[in-house]
Each structure stands twice: as C-alpha cells, then as structure tokens.
C-alpha cells in the first residue's frame, strides 16, 4: 500500500478542485467525521460503501467524506463501480458482471448525452434493480467513462 502523498494531491488538483471542507462543517463536526473515517480505514484504505455510510450516518455530503479521506492521507478502495481496479480500466472482452440490453441501452443514452456520472450510474442501478457493477460493465463494454465521483476521487 502506498500512502496518498503531496504528489498525489497535486496530481488530483489538476483533475478536480475539491475544497478541504466542502460542507463548511464546524470544528466539532470535522473532528467527528475524522473519527468516523479513521475507524472505517483498514491498512490505509476506506471502502467506498463505508464512505457512503459515513456520509449518511453523519448527515454530511459524500464530498465532505472524500475530502476528509484525502486530508488523512487515505485512499478509497472497493469502488461500487469498479473504478479503481486496474483490470477494470479497459474492456478486455470478458464481462465479470452480466447486464441486460435495457441496462446497455440506458447507459448508452447517458453516455451519449455526456451525463454518465457516478450519481447517474448509482441511480440507474437502483432504478433497474441491478448491481452497480452491471451498470459499470455495460459502460466499460461501450467505452463510456464514469465521471464525477460522489466522493471526489475523480
């Protein structure tokens, strides 16, 4: 495991400008959020589903959790859409999570409009009652990239 360091922060700032305290939380709320994030971290990583749960439990945005994860030098793992898996970055012809024609059609509609965001992918999965990875696989096969991570990772 490699720490999230200053070089990583600079590289990320070139892609996304995430404020240090996106929700303008009080010092007490920031301390509580820090405690929750630290307790969810395992070996320098916070699983994406855990980060979402922290946001819901703390009543803060997912971006606030992502900013705290960055501040603490931690990394996100287990993305619900598979975005941090090297083997997932380019479609190699093998689908790991099957998807229907309806999922593929709806992903294509979002992709063609430039609206294939993390939020849209999660909403589509809920609406169609499929796993988020099925939506991600349909996007990957069609070469659409997911953008605007809800945790501010990309």
Secondary structure, DSSP 8 states (H G I E B T S, - for coil): -----HHHHHHHHHH----TTTT---HHHHHHHHHHHHHH-BTTEEEHHHHHHHHHHHT--HHHHHHHHHHTT-EEES-TT-TT-GGGSS--S--SS---HHHHHHHHHHHHTT--BHHHHHHHHHHHT--HHHHHHHHHHTT---BS-TTS--
